[in-house]
Amino acid sequence: MTSFLLLNGPNLNLLGTREPGIYGTATLEDIVGEAKAYAAARGAELADFQSNAEGDLINALHAARGRHECVILNPGAYTHTSVALMDAIVATGLPVVEVHLSNIHARESFRRDSLISPVAVGVIAGFGAFGYLMAIDAGLNHLKAAK
């Protein structure tokens, strides 16, 4: 059974109440629950972790080696600032699908630059919570093609 790790970065614990005009009204719990059911319907399992701390996300990536085949990552604001998170992705060797609820390219100019995208197998942005489901399909497709 394919195993995914879903990592969510800073402030995503506030989904549902945080800027609903940008991020929607679904809570992180809603999104994760739907993603777990979606993965299960495709014969995969999905573990999840959220942290506002960069080091916790890096530790979770390190711990994913040998436990998960693919990572779905919404790095939040660390998208634009974290060389350490980028380095952790490279170090683990795990395929990472980068996800953003909003279209980061249609927002403030500083949000258009991602340190994660160059080391991700793909990026999904702007589709709201549906992007997480797209990331599961993208991850499964990537793993199948890599065999």
C-alpha positions, 0 to 999 in steps of 0.5 A: 500500500502506498503511503503518503505523508501530508505536511502542512506548515505555519498558520494552516492550523487556522484554516476555516477562520484565517482569511476565508476569502483567500483560503476558504472556509474548510478547516485543516481537519476537514481538508485532512479528513477528505484527503485521507478518505480520497487516498484510501479510496485509491488504495493508499494511506495518508499520515498527516502532520502540521507545525508552525515550526520549521524544525518540526517540519524538517524532522517530520521529513527526515522521519518519513524516510523508509516510512512513506513513499511520497510527501505532499507539502503545503509549506505555507510562508516557508515556501519563500524563506526556508532553505533548510526545508528545501535542503531537507527535501533533497536530503531525504530523496523523497518525491514531494508534491508542493501544494498551495490553496491559493494561486501564489502567482496571482498574489503579492510579488514576494509569494511568487518565488518558491524555494521548494518548487525547484526540488518538488516533482510538481506544484499545485496551486490555486485550487483550494482544498481540491489541490490536496486531492489533486496532489494525491493523484499526482503523487500516485502517478509519479510513483507509478511512472518511476517504477 
